[in-house]
Amino acid sequence: MLGTAAALPLAVHAQQTARVRRVGWLSPGSGTSDENFLASFRDGLRELGWVVGQNIAIEPRWAEGRFERLPDLAAELVRLKVDVIVAAVTQASLAAKHATGTIPIVMVGVGDPLGSGLVDSLARPSGNVTGPSSMLAEVSKKQLALLKETVPRASPVAVLWNPANPVWQAAALRETEVAARAMGLRLQLLEARGPDELEGAFTAMTRERAGALFVPADIIFVRHARQMADLAARHRLPAMYGFREHVEAGGLMSYAASFSVIFRRAATFVDKILKGAKPADLPVEQPTKFELVINLKTAKALGITIPQSVLQLADEVIQ
């Protein structure tokens, strides 16, 4: 009994002094836009035995929509000597890679890891970057095809993109233009860097008589999902979005890889790295689940009947 009693303080001391691992979270978004993504990531960590506040801590750095801040925020995480950096989407991942060649980086939701120069190979990344990606080219084609099937006579299709997010958005535009040419669709490209430019962009869509709207995924636009849905309703534009949050806010439809699954999978990469795995030995994952979400209430307000062929594909229908 004495031996057991003597060992107890030592066990308690070991628990108190056990190293808490630190994960940097780098994102062009904000605490609001990243809320669901961060929750999914934490859930994934918890399933693997990592509890925030006990054996792991998250150091968030948000650019609040100002992409030019990402390099400084990445450098700040490097100075903190975090154990691993989780970088949300392409620009943040590039900023993290430029800031460090030694701290492991888990990129999340990058559409083209090879084309953006983040990894040399999907099977063997070879550097300090790996993680779960999204499939940009395939998704862009499917998004535009679903929009065309839903509103077949809509032309031109307005494409709203964010020039402040140049690497991802330029790639998304390229794929969208390729898909549009194959479908015989005419596009109208419009820019918006933030909420102050949205009103003008939607006014231009109406002036050019756009028949529908396509919004490639952009984490900044998630912050303004309600405003965008309201503007689309006011201008009577059926819209396809790259995040389901837009549809939950009143947008018509979205098609994308499940970002909640992708961020949960990021936790698996972090877990393996914290247990000794090297990013170079962890293959980049491509998504296996894509979600089509449709808001029937919005469709009714716009006077649109969603074709049965599209409804049958829906993973979720909001009534």
Secondary structure as the mmCIF struct_conf table of DSSP 4:
data_model
#
loop_
_struct_conf.conf_type_id
_struct_conf.id
_struct_conf.beg_label_comp_id
_struct_conf.beg_label_asym_id
_struct_conf.beg_label_seq_id
_struct_conf.end_label_comp_id
_struct_conf.end_label_asym_id
_struct_conf.end_label_seq_id
HELX_RH_AL_P HELX_RH_AL_P1 LEU A 2 THR A 17
BEND BEND1 ALA A 18 ALA A 18
HELX_LH_PP_P HELX_LH_PP_P1 ARG A 19 VAL A 20
STRN STRN1 ARG A 21 SER A 27
BEND BEND2 PRO A 28 GLY A 29
TURN_TY1_P TURN_TY1_P1 GLY A 31 ASP A 34
HELX_RH_AL_P HELX_RH_AL_P2 GLU A 35 GLU A 47
TURN_TY1_P TURN_TY1_P2 LEU A 48 GLY A 49
STRN STRN2 VAL A 52 VAL A 52
TURN_TY1_P TURN_TY1_P3 GLY A 53 ASN A 55
STRN STRN3 ILE A 56 TRP A 62
TURN_TY1_P TURN_TY1_P4 GLU A 64 GLY A 65
HELX_RH_3T_P HELX_RH_3T_P1 PHE A 67 ARG A 69
HELX_RH_AL_P HELX_RH_AL_P3 LEU A 70 ARG A 79
TURN_TY1_P TURN_TY1_P5 LEU A 80 LYS A 81
BEND BEND3 ASP A 83 ASP A 83
STRN STRN4 VAL A 84 ALA A 88
HELX_RH_AL_P HELX_RH_AL_P4 VAL A 89 ALA A 99
BEND BEND4 GLY A 101 ILE A 103
STRN STRN5 ILE A 105 VAL A 108
BEND BEND5 GLY A 109 GLY A 109
STRN STRN6 VAL A 110 VAL A 110
BEND BEND6 GLY A 111 GLY A 111
TURN_TY1_P TURN_TY1_P6 PRO A 113 GLY A 117
BEND BEND7 LEU A 118 LEU A 118
BEND BEND8 ASP A 120 ASP A 120
BEND BEND9 LEU A 122 ALA A 123
BEND BEND10 GLY A 127 ASN A 128
STRN STRN7 VAL A 129 THR A 130
STRN STRN8 PRO A 132 SER A 133
HELX_RH_AL_P HELX_RH_AL_P5 LEU A 136 THR A 150
BEND BEND11 VAL A 151 VAL A 151
TURN_TY1_P TURN_TY1_P7 PRO A 152 ARG A 153
BEND BEND12 PRO A 156 PRO A 156
STRN STRN9 VAL A 157 TRP A 161
TURN_TY1_P TURN_TY1_P8 PRO A 163 ALA A 164
BEND BEND13 ASN A 165 ASN A 165
HELX_RH_AL_P HELX_RH_AL_P6 PRO A 166 MET A 183
TURN_TY1_P TURN_TY1_P9 GLY A 184 GLY A 184
STRN STRN10 LEU A 187 GLU A 191
BEND BEND14 ARG A 193 GLY A 194
HELX_RH_AL_P HELX_RH_AL_P7 PRO A 195 ARG A 207
TURN_TY1_P TURN_TY1_P10 GLU A 208 ARG A 209
BEND BEND15 GLY A 211 GLY A 211
STRN STRN11 ALA A 212 VAL A 215
HELX_RH_AL_P HELX_RH_AL_P8 ILE A 219 VAL A 222
TURN_TY1_P TURN_TY1_P11 ARG A 223 HIS A 224
HELX_RH_AL_P HELX_RH_AL_P9 ALA A 225 ARG A 234
TURN_TY1_P TURN_TY1_P12 HIS A 235 ARG A 236
STRN STRN12 ALA A 239 TYR A 241
BEND BEND16 GLY A 242 PHE A 243
HELX_RH_AL_P HELX_RH_AL_P10 ARG A 244 GLU A 248
TURN_TY1_P TURN_TY1_P13 ALA A 249 GLY A 250
BEND BEND17 LEU A 252 LEU A 252
STRN STRN13 MET A 253 ALA A 257
HELX_RH_AL_P HELX_RH_AL_P11 PHE A 259 LEU A 274
TURN_TY1_P TURN_TY1_P14 LYS A 275 GLY A 276
HELX_RH_3T_P HELX_RH_3T_P2 PRO A 279 ASP A 281
BEND BEND18 LEU A 282 LEU A 282
HELX_LH_PP_P HELX_LH_PP_P2 PRO A 283 VAL A 284
STRN STRN14 GLU A 285 GLU A 285
STRN STRN15 PHE A 290 ASN A 295
HELX_RH_AL_P HELX_RH_AL_P12 LEU A 296 LEU A 302
TURN_TY1_P TURN_TY1_P15 GLY A 303 GLY A 303
HELX_LH_PP_P HELX_LH_PP_P3 THR A 305 PRO A 307
HELX_RH_AL_P HELX_RH_AL_P13 GLN A 308 LEU A 311
TURN_TY1_P TURN_TY1_P16 GLN A 312 LEU A 313
BEND BEND19 ASP A 315 ASP A 315
STRN STRN16 GLU A 316 ILE A 318
#
